[in-house]
Amino acid sequence: MSATADHAEERTNPAARLGFEPGQVVQEIGFDDDVELELREGIEATTGQELVDEEYDDVADVVLLWFRDEDGDLTDALVDAIGLIEDGGTVWLMTPKTGRDGYVEPSDINEAAQTAGLAQTKSISAGKDWTGSRLVTPKGAKAKR
């Protein structure tokens, strides 16, 4: 694929900017009627499979966590998400943009991520109403077994 085609896909498929890859298992947590449907559809198109929900009983490659300020404790939600992914997996934390209902302060995201043992590597606009924060476990943080 050419660089121009890559850029065109990024504009038409928001999931392309998030680094999703074919074959990945993406577990979605916090789905509600306010989520960005275009992003969800783009992820499914990119990975080639449907998102799995909270009932999925295996480990995922990526957790897509929709979180609003009123959803409880963000650190607890992130710790739970870490338990759902493979070593080296990614948590994409989706929070409402500034001024939207359920907005979460960036400093709260950073603090919760650090407390949960995650590092924020990227933050992007994930649609009209949502911001995405890419969270990963620091290199070498998990003991190899």
Salt bridges, closest charged atoms under 4 A:
GLU28 OE2 - ARG40 NE 2.65
ASP34 OD1 - ARG68 NH2 2.85
ASP71 OD2 - ARG68 NH1 2.97
ASP87 OD1 - LYS142 NZ 3.38
ASP129 OD1 - ARG100 NE 2.73
ASP129 OD2 - LYS128 NZ 3.63
